[in-house]
Amino acid sequence: MLGLVMVAAGAVAAGFYGYRRLQSIEKEIRSDMTAASASRDAEGRGAEESVPPVAAGRREVAAEMKPPSETGSSLDDRLKEAVSKEPGILQTTLYERFPEVKTRVLQQTLLKMDREGRLRRVREGGSYSLYPG
């Protein structure tokens, strides 16, 4: 009987610790999102272009995932070429044209290119129209 009580007490303690840990993680995420939102506002970006912040480690992984095409050009170059050939192309259309690249990687790359001025994204419904920068 005493053993059962000790196991139950241990489970309660572990549950409480897990709950408190999740609260601290949520607090970190919320502060990161607030900081990212403040930096976007400082850059003059609208709320419609908001993208949740990505951990630095995940950004590095995304950068490594940019596969070169058969010609050896980078994903950035291939995207810029596609947008130059067809100004106003929808971002969602590019997902179909680059099936070997994860959608999230394309989204991050296009957002980065927009912020660097290499192309321009204009909100259109549930997607963006893309134009050369």
C-alpha positions in Angstrom: 0.0 0.0 0.0 2.8 2.4 0.9 4.5 1.7 -2.4 1.3 2.6 -4.3 1.1 5.9 -2.5 4.7 6.7 -3.3 4.2 5.9 -7.0 1.1 8.1 -7.0 3.0 10.9 -5.3 5.9 10.5 -7.8 3.4 10.7 -10.7 1.8 13.9 -9.3 5.2 15.5 -8.8 6.3 14.5 -12.4 3.1 15.9 -13.8 3.5 19.2 -11.9 7.1 19.5 -13.2 6.0 18.8 -16.8 3.2 21.3 -16.5 5.6 24.0 -15.2 8.1 23.2 -17.9 5.5 23.6 -20.6 4.5 26.9 -19.2 8.0 28.2 -19.4 8.4 27.0 -23.0 5.1 28.8 -23.9 6.4 32.0 -22.2 9.6 31.8 -24.3 7.6 31.3 -27.5 5.3 34.2 -26.8 8.2 36.5 -26.1 9.9 35.4 -29.3 6.7 36.1 -31.3 6.3 39.5 -29.7 9.9 40.4 -30.5 9.5 39.2 -34.1 6.3 41.2 -34.4 8.0 44.3 -33.1 10.9 44.0 -35.5 8.4 43.5 -38.5 6.5 46.6 -37.4 9.8 48.5 -37.2 10.6 47.4 -40.8 7.2 48.7 -41.9 5.8 45.2 -42.7 2.0 44.7 -42.5 0.3 42.1 -40.4 -0.7 40.3 -43.6 2.9 39.3 -44.2 3.5 37.9 -40.8 5.2 34.6 -40.6 5.8 32.8 -37.3 9.4 33.1 -36.1 11.6 30.1 -36.9 14.3 28.9 -34.5 17.8 29.7 -35.7 18.7 26.0 -35.9 15.7 25.3 -38.2 16.8 28.2 -40.4 20.2 26.6 -40.9 18.5 23.3 -41.8 16.3 25.0 -44.3 19.3 26.7 -45.9 20.9 23.3 -46.3 17.7 21.9 -47.9 18.0 24.1 -50.9 18.7 21.6 -53.7 20.5 22.8 -56.8 18.8 22.2 -60.1 20.3 20.2 -62.9 22.1 23.3 -64.1 23.7 23.9 -60.7 21.9 27.2 -60.0 20.6 27.9 -56.4 17.0 27.8 -55.4 17.1 31.6 -55.1 18.2 31.9 -58.8 15.7 29.4 -60.0 12.8 31.2 -58.2 14.0 34.6 -59.5 14.1 33.2 -63.0 10.6 31.7 -62.7 9.2 35.0 -61.4 11.0 37.0 -64.2 9.6 34.7 -66.9 6.0 35.0 -65.5 5.5 38.2 -63.4 2.4 38.0 -61.2 2.8 34.2 -60.8 1.1 33.0 -57.6 3.3 31.7 -54.8 1.1 28.6 -54.6 1.8 27.8 -58.3 5.5 27.7 -57.5 4.8 25.0 -55.0 3.7 22.8 -57.9 6.6 23.8 -60.1 9.2 22.9 -57.4 7.9 19.6 -56.0 11.3 18.6 -54.8 11.5 21.5 -52.4 9.4 21.5 -49.2 6.6 24.2 -49.2 7.9 25.7 -46.0 11.4 26.1 -47.5 9.9 27.9 -50.5 7.8 30.2 -48.3 10.9 31.1 -46.2 13.0 31.7 -49.3 10.4 33.9 -51.0 9.9 35.9 -47.8 13.7 36.4 -47.5 14.0 37.4 -51.1 11.1 39.9 -50.7 12.8 41.4 -47.6 16.1 41.7 -49.5 14.3 43.4 -52.4 15.1 40.7 -55.0 11.4 40.2 -55.6 8.1 41.7 -54.5 5.2 39.8 -52.9 1.7 41.2 -53.1 -1.0 39.6 -51.1 -3.7 38.1 -53.2 -6.4 36.1 -51.5 -4.8 33.1 -49.8 -1.5 33.5 -51.6 0.9 36.1 -52.9 1.5 37.4 -56.5 5.2 37.5 -57.2 7.0 40.2 -59.2 10.7 40.8 -60.0 12.4 43.1 -57.5 
